Amino acid sequence: MTHQFHSTVLREYDIRGIIGETLGAEDARAIGRGFGTLMKRAGGTKVAVGYDGRVSSPMLEHALIEGLNASGVNVRRIGMGATPMLYYAEASAEDVHGGIQITGSHNPANYNGFKMVFQGRPFFGADIQRLGAMAAAGDWDDGTGSVESVEILERYVERLLAGLEGVPHEKLASLRVGWDAGNGAAGPALEALAAKLPGEHHLLFTEVDGNFPNHHPDPTVEANLQDLVKLVAEKNLDFGVAFDGDGDRIGAIDGTGRIIWGDQLLMIYAEDLLQRLPGSTIIADVKASRALFDQVSQHGGKPLMWKTGHSLIKSKMKETNSPLAGEMSGHVFFADDYYGYDDALYAGVRLIAASARLGHSVTELRGAMPGMLNTPEMRFQVDESRKFAAIDEVKQRLSGPDAPSGIEVNDTDGVRVNTPDGWWLLRASNTQDVLVARAESDSEEGLARLMQQIDDQLAASGLERGAQAAH
């Protein structure tokens, strides 16, 4: 028995495809066979399996479990829920050695995929490619595994509530918060959580519906937050929190409807954490604002700029013993009193706790941030064969003898260039044939000059900042 995956399915951070076109039951079975075989060879015996609210998820779950069992691995089914609930099932149980969540995350409704964790570490990059090689060679162990179904929602919600421990109840009792689950998989956990949180909570779209009838569940897109903005305005709430389709990314707005972007949320979390854990390393990806790195330093922390990608950030946290990390995309990782994975529900609880401990409303905290001018993340299509090559060409030009003076180049992930006007970034996406650009300055004129530098570098490599690419 061998299996061939579609060429687009095995990605850098996860496995993802279009149901009925590039991804189906046979792929799920092969993933189970490969993952189960690797687990057994590493001495593991049990894998937790969960799935999101997409229409195709139960079908993929059935086939995945068949594959895991056929390789001799036992399965703990946790049913439908958010990706971080699956991570919790893996992290909190000593007899569970890995986990697989079936999820299409924030992709369109006809997509689905798999996010995996292997003996407490992210399973990505070369690990995922290895599943493909094993399938092509039929390199699978045979065996017979068992299946048990376990209800963990209640335990998971209790664990989320622990994020408020030590915060005086009177500081929380008057809180009024809006939440938008976007018809994603976090809905049931959010309902259970809100029922136990102090204060007043107003919920939107908690019914799980894989067709996403109200708006697409990607909280980094401004249009998707408009229902929440309206709710916060109508009810005069303190702030609002939104989730992506599988509950591992957070979006937020303050009481005036201003968006609090991923790096700005991290500024709030970092200020709170550094009061209790001074000197900590705080990690953010290369797309984050300079204001965040400056603020971490000002509060006695060690800022660390790292590569974009939730698996890469999690790995770097372990390596540096960092208690907190985040990405512009809304992945926030707490290893301080938590497990170090990205959990948007827990991040929502920690936003409540941070505001209470810092003694300022979320609106005040957002208002105190420096007014930087930055572009949104600009994504544009580039031929797959050119995307990394073009970045290398830019690096060479900016480090060569003809490089403009007064610039500083950081090549952690692509090219991030600091200039007297601010900074600009150009990087290749690991998951799509796309280049990503971003720039930040404290003046309109400075921002225009930075954009010109991006365009000049692209032109020198025969490219242009063309049509925006979809996520």
C-alpha positions in Angstrom: 0.0 0.0 0.0 1.3 3.4 -1.0 -0.2 6.9 -1.3 0.6 10.0 -3.2 -0.5 13.4 -1.8 -1.4 16.3 -4.1 1.7 18.6 -4.5 0.0 21.6 -2.8 -1.2 19.8 0.4 1.9 19.2 2.6 2.7 22.8 3.8 5.3 24.3 6.1 3.2 24.5 9.3 0.3 22.2 8.6 -1.4 20.1 5.9 -4.2 21.9 4.0 -6.2 21.4 0.9 -9.6 21.7 -0.9 -12.1 19.0 -0.1 -12.9 16.8 -3.1 -10.1 18.4 -5.2 -6.8 18.1 -3.4 -7.8 16.6 -0.1 -10.0 13.6 0.9 -10.4 10.6 3.1 -7.5 8.6 1.5 -5.2 11.5 2.4 -6.5 11.5 6.0 -5.9 7.7 6.3 -2.4 8.1 5.0 -1.6 10.9 7.4 -2.9 8.6 10.2 -0.7 5.7 9.0 2.4 7.9 8.8 1.9 9.9 12.0 1.0 6.7 13.9 4.1 4.9 12.6 6.4 7.7 13.7 4.6 7.8 17.1 5.1 4.1 17.7 8.7 4.2 16.6 9.3 7.0 19.1 7.8 5.0 21.9 4.4 6.7 22.0 1.1 4.8 22.2 -1.8 7.3 22.3 -2.8 10.3 20.1 -5.6 12.8 20.8 -7.8 13.7 17.8 -10.2 16.7 17.5 -11.9 18.5 14.7 -13.4 21.9 13.8 -16.9 22.8 12.7 -16.4 22.3 8.9 -18.8 20.1 7.1 -16.0 17.8 5.9 -14.3 17.4 9.3 -16.2 14.3 10.6 -15.4 12.4 7.4 -11.7 13.2 7.7 -11.7 12.4 11.4 -13.1 8.9 10.7 -10.4 8.2 8.1 -7.6 9.6 10.2 -8.5 7.4 13.1 -8.6 4.4 10.9 -5.1 5.2 9.8 -3.8 5.7 13.3 -5.4 2.5 14.5 -4.0 0.5 11.6 -0.5 1.5 12.6 -1.1 0.2 16.2 -1.7 3.6 17.9 -4.6 4.2 20.3 -6.8 7.2 19.8 -8.5 9.6 22.3 -11.3 11.3 20.5 -12.2 14.7 22.0 -14.8 15.5 19.3 -15.6 18.9 17.9 -13.8 21.9 19.4 -11.2 24.6 19.0 -7.6 23.7 18.1 -6.3 24.9 21.5 -8.7 22.4 23.2 -6.9 19.7 21.2 -3.5 21.1 22.3 -4.8 21.1 25.9 -5.9 17.4 25.6 -2.3 16.6 24.5 -0.5 18.8 27.0 -2.5 18.0 30.1 -2.6 14.2 29.9 0.5 12.1 30.7 -0.8 9.1 28.7 -1.2 11.1 25.5 1.9 11.4 23.3 0.6 13.5 20.4 -2.3 15.3 18.9 -4.0 16.0 15.6 -6.6 18.7 15.0 -8.6 18.5 11.8 -9.1 22.2 10.8 -9.2 24.5 7.9 -8.4 27.4 10.2 -9.4 30.7 8.6 -9.5 29.3 5.0 -12.7 29.3 2.9 -15.4 26.7 3.9 -14.4 24.2 1.2 -10.9 23.9 2.6 -9.7 21.6 5.5 -6.5 20.4 6.9 -4.5 19.1 9.9 -2.5 20.7 12.7 -0.2 18.3 14.6 1.8 18.1 17.8 4.3 15.3 18.5 5.4 14.5 22.0 4.9 18.1 23.2 6.6 19.8 20.2 5.2 21.3 17.0 5.2 18.9 14.1 6.0 20.9 11.0 8.4 21.5 8.1 10.6 18.4 7.5 8.2 16.3 9.7 5.3 17.0 7.4 7.5 16.2 4.3 8.5 13.0 5.9 4.8 11.9 6.0 4.7 12.4 2.2 7.9 10.3 1.7 6.6 7.5 4.0 3.3 7.4 2.1 5.0 7.2 -1.3 7.1 4.3 -0.1 4.4 2.6 1.9 6.7 2.8 4.9 4.1 2.1 7.6 3.9 -0.2 10.6 0.9 -2.4 11.0 -1.0 -3.0 14.2 -4.4 -2.6 15.9 -5.2 0.4 18.0 -8.2 1.2 20.2 -10.5 4.3 20.3 -12.0 6.0 23.4 -14.2 9.1 23.3 -13.6 11.7 26.1 -15.5 14.8 27.0 -13.0 17.5 28.0 -14.8 20.8 27.4 -15.6 21.4 31.0 -12.0 20.7 32.2 -10.6 22.9 29.4 -12.9 25.9 30.4 -11.8 25.5 34.1 -8.2 25.7 32.9 -8.9 28.9 31.0 -10.5 30.5 34.1 -7.2 29.9 36.0 -5.8 32.8 33.9 -7.7 35.1 36.3 -6.2 33.7 39.5 -5.0 36.3 41.9 -7.0 39.1 40.2 -9.3 40.7 42.8 -13.0 39.9 41.9 -14.1 43.5 42.6 -11.9 44.6 39.7 -13.7 42.2 37.3 -17.3 42.4 38.5 -18.1 45.6 36.6 -16.4 44.5 33.3 -18.6 44.4 30.1 -17.1 42.5 27.1 -18.3 41.6 23.6 -17.2 38.3 22.0 -17.5 37.1 18.4 -16.9 33.4 17.7 -17.6 33.9 14.0 -19.5 30.5 13.8 -16.2 28.8 14.3 -15.2 25.9 16.5 -14.6 28.0 19.6 -18.3 28.8 20.0 -19.3 26.1 22.6 -16.2 26.7 24.7 -16.8 30.5 24.6 -20.4 30.0 25.8 -19.2 27.8 28.7 -16.5 30.3 29.5 -18.6 33.4 29.4 -21.2 31.8 31.8 -18.4 31.5 34.4 -16.5 34.8 33.9 -17.2 37.7 36.3 -18.9 40.7 34.7 -21.3 41.0 31.8 -20.7 39.2 28.5 -22.4 39.6 25.1 -21.8 36.8 22.6 -22.1 36.8 18.8 -22.3 33.8 16.4 -21.4 31.0 18.8 -23.4 28.4 16.9 -20.9 26.3 15.0 -21.6 26.5 11.2 -18.9 25.5 8.7 -20.5 27.7 6.0 -19.7 30.8 8.1 -23.1 32.6 7.3 -22.4 35.9 9.1 -18.8 36.8 8.2 -15.5 35.0 7.5 -13.7 34.0 10.7 -10.4 35.8 10.2 -10.1 38.5 12.9 -7.1 40.2 11.2 -9.3 41.5 8.4 -11.1 44.7 9.4 -14.3 43.9 7.6 -14.8 40.8 9.7 -14.7 42.8 12.9 -17.6 45.2 12.0 -20.3 43.1 13.8 -18.2 43.3 16.9 -17.6 47.0 16.5 -21.4 47.5 16.2 -22.1 45.4 19.3 -19.5 47.2 21.5 -20.9 50.6 20.3 -24.6 49.7 20.8 -24.1 48.1 24.3 -21.4 50.6 25.3 -19.0 47.7 26.2 -15.4 48.0 27.5 -13.9 46.1 24.7 -14.5 43.2 22.2 -12.7 40.0 21.4 -13.0 37.9 18.1 -11.6 34.5 17.1 -10.7 32.8 13.9 -12.3 29.6 12.7 -10.5 27.2 15.0 -9.9 29.5 18.0 -6.1 29.8 18.0 -5.9 33.4 16.8 -7.4 36.4 18.6 -8.6 39.8 17.3 -9.6 42.6 19.6 -11.1 46.1 19.6 -11.2 48.7 22.4 -14.3 50.5 23.7 -14.2 53.1 20.9 -14.0 50.4 18.1 -10.3 50.9 17.4 -8.6 47.7 16.4 -5.9 46.4 18.7 -3.6 44.6 16.3 -1.5 41.5 17.3 1.6 43.4 18.2 -0.4 45.9 20.2 -2.1 43.1 22.2 1.4 41.8 22.9 2.4 45.2 24.3 -0.4 44.9 26.8 0.4 41.3 27.7 4.2 42.2 28.0 3.7 45.2 30.3 1.6 43.0 32.6 4.0 40.0 32.5 7.2 42.0 33.0 5.8 43.5 36.3 5.9 39.9 37.6 8.7 38.3 35.6 11.3 41.1 35.0 14.0 40.4 32.5 11.9 37.9 30.5 12.5 37.3 26.8 9.4 38.4 24.8 9.3 37.1 21.2 7.5 38.7 18.3 7.6 38.0 14.5 9.4 40.3 12.0 6.1 42.0 11.0 5.7 43.5 14.5 5.9 47.3 15.2 9.1 48.8 16.5 6.9 50.3 19.2 6.5 46.8 20.7 10.2 46.0 20.8 10.9 49.4 22.3 8.2 49.0 24.9 9.5 45.5 26.0 12.9 47.1 26.5 11.5 50.0 28.5 9.7 47.7 30.8 12.9 45.7 31.5 12.3 42.8 29.1 14.5 41.3 26.4 12.8 41.7 23.0 13.5 39.0 20.4 12.5 39.3 16.8 11.9 36.0 15.2 10.5 34.3 12.0 6.8 34.3 11.2 5.0 31.0 11.7 3.3 29.5 14.8 5.5 26.4 14.8 8.7 28.4 14.4 7.7 30.7 17.3 6.7 27.8 19.6 10.1 26.2 19.0 12.0 29.4 19.7 10.0 29.9 22.9 11.2 26.5 24.2 14.8 27.2 23.1 14.9 30.6 24.9 12.6 29.8 27.8 10.4 32.7 26.8 7.1 33.1 28.8 5.3 35.1 26.1 5.4 35.4 22.3 3.1 36.6 19.6 2.5 37.3 15.9 0.8 40.0 13.9 -1.6 37.4 12.7 -3.1 37.1 16.2 -1.4 33.9 17.4 -0.4 34.6 21.1 1.6 32.1 23.1 1.6 32.0 26.9 4.1 29.8 28.6 3.7 31.8 31.8 1.2 29.8 33.9 0.1 28.0 30.6 1.5 25.5 28.1 3.2 27.7 25.5 0.7 27.1 22.7 -1.5 29.6 20.9 -5.0 29.7 22.5 -7.2 32.7 21.6 -9.7 31.9 24.4 -7.0 32.0 27.0 -5.6 35.2 25.4 -9.0 36.7 25.9 -9.0 35.8 29.6 -5.4 37.2 29.9 -6.5 40.5 28.3 -9.1 40.8 31.1 -6.5 39.9 33.7 -3.8 42.3 32.3 -6.2 45.3 32.2 -7.3 44.6 35.8 -3.7 44.2 37.1 -2.4 47.2 35.2 -5.3 49.3 36.6 -6.3 50.7 33.2 -9.1 50.0 30.8 -8.3 48.3 27.5 -9.3 51.6 25.8 -6.8 53.5 28.0 -4.0 51.0 27.3 -4.7 51.2 23.5 -4.8 55.0 23.7 -1.4 55.2 25.4 0.3 53.5 22.5 2.6 55.6 20.3 0.9 56.7 17.1 2.9 54.9 14.4 1.8 55.0 10.8 2.0 51.6 9.2 0.8 49.8 6.2 -1.4 46.8 6.4 0.3 43.5 5.5 0.6 43.8 1.7 0.6 40.4 -0.1 1.2 40.0 -3.8 1.6 37.0 -6.1 5.1 36.1 -7.3 6.1 33.0 -9.1 7.0 30.2 -6.7 10.5 29.8 -8.4 11.2 33.6 -7.9 10.0 34.3 -4.4 13.0 33.2 -2.3 15.5 34.2 -5.1 14.1 37.7 -5.2 14.6 38.1 -1.4 18.2 36.9 -1.7 18.8 39.5 -4.5 17.5 42.3 -2.2 19.7 41.1 0.6 22.8 41.1 -1.6 22.1 44.6 -2.9 21.5 46.0 0.6 24.7 44.5 2.0 26.9 45.2 -1.0 29.2 48.2 -1.7 26.4 50.2 -3.4 24.0 49.9 -0.5 22.4 53.2 0.6 24.0 54.7 3.7 22.2 54.9 7.1 20.4 51.6 6.8 20.5 48.5 8.9 19.4 45.1 7.6 18.0 42.3 9.7 17.7 39.0 7.7 16.0 36.9 10.4 13.1 36.2 8.1 13.3 37.9 4.7 14.7 41.4 4.8 13.7 44.0 7.5 15.4 47.3 6.8 15.7 50.0 9.5 16.2 53.6 8.2 16.0 57.1 9.7 12.3 57.1 8.4 11.3 53.9 10.2 11.5 50.3 8.8 10.2 48.2 5.9 9.9 44.4 5.4 10.0 42.1 2.4 9.6 38.4 3.0 8.6 35.3 1.1 5.5 33.4 2.4 6.3 29.8 3.5 2.8 28.6 2.5 1.9 30.4 -0.7 3.5 31.8 -3.9 3.4 35.3 -2.3 5.7 38.0 -1.2 4.7 40.0 1.9 5.6 43.7 2.4 5.0 46.0 5.3 6.4 49.5 6.4 6.1 51.7 9.4 7.1 55.3 10.0 6.1 58.2 12.3 5.3 60.5 9.3 3.3 60.2 6.0 6.4 61.5 4.1 8.6 58.9 5.8 6.1 56.1 5.0 6.0 57.2 1.3 9.9 57.1 1.1 9.9 53.6 2.7 7.3 52.4 0.2 9.4 53.8 -2.6 12.4 51.8 -1.3 10.3 48.6 -1.4 9.2 49.4 -5.0 12.8 50.2 -6.1 14.1 46.9 -4.7 11.3 44.9 -6.3 11.9 46.7 -9.7 15.6 45.9 -9.5 14.5 42.2 -9.3 12.1 42.6 -12.2 9.0 42.5 -9.9 6.3 44.9 -8.9 3.9 45.3 -6.0 1.0 44.1 -8.1 -2.5 42.8 -7.2 -3.1 41.9 -3.6 -3.0 38.2 -3.0 -5.7 36.5 -0.9 -4.7 34.7 2.3 
